[in-house]
């Protein structure tokens, strides 16, 4: 069994050294590291390189699962891929080790949380759309801008491009009504009850 480590921080100011030291202490001789944020895997080049390199019987090691995944859905997709290829996953600071029965059971629980998150997001999106319709933003002619509808859809997890299409307005207009995070980016935060602490408190994308 060969151990491969992955380390990630979300900003240039954060230090990768602590994670890399922990991964070496866990037995990883090969470690891929990057300073990347983002909610999907598209921008995480080093992670994709490592996933492509891993073979059946290998183990992917991280310090915490929020270093590997940026959402429950993201984690579920990665775990599903690893499981299908016969690759184990281990976190040095959390009770996650898919080579053990307890570790597998923990990840099975994450699937339940992911389903809950998806259903909650859909419910909030539906509520936002209903509110937008009640305010008349779906009527013909030039769309009327409803800031509250924009915020409700964003709170439900809908992306700006989808909100713009749903309400018939430009994406730039959507961004005008979304809250700005400390990193100068727009978005909203949703935490499902029972969600693992690492993911719930993950750095803003």
C-alpha positions, 0 to 999 in steps of 0.5 A: 500500500502506497500513501500519497498526500494532498495539501491545500490552502485557500490563500497565498498568505496561508502556509502549506508547511504544517499540512506537508509535515503532517502528511510526511509523518503519516508516511507519505513520500509523495505529496502534491500541494497547492494554494487554491480556492474554488468550489469545484475541482476544475481549478485544483490542478495538483489534486487532479494530477494526483487523482489521475496518478493513483492506482488500485491499492493506493491510499490518498491522505489528507489532514482534513477532508475540507482540504480535499473537498469544498462541499458535501457534493464535491466530497461525495463525488471524490469518494465515489471515484476513489471507491470505484478505483479501489483507492483508500482515503485517510485523514490524519486529523479526523476518524476517516480511514476507508481501510477500516470498517469504522472509516467506511461507516463514517463516509457512508454517513456523509452521503446522507448529509449530502442528500440533505444538503441537496434537498434543502438547496432545492427547497430554498430555490423553489421558495425563491422562485415562488417569491419571485413569481409572486412579485411579478418578475416572471411577467412579460416585457422588460424584467423587473428587478427584485433584489429579494428574489435574487438574494433568496435564490442565492441563499438556496445555493443557486449560482449567479448565472442560473439566477440570471437565467431564472429571473431573466436579468443579466448576470451583472445585475445579479452580482449587484444584489449579492453580499460581498464576502471578506475576500471581496467575492460574492456568495452565500453560506449554508451549513447543514445541521450535523455537517462535519465541522471542517466542511462547515467552516471551510474557507470562503471560495 
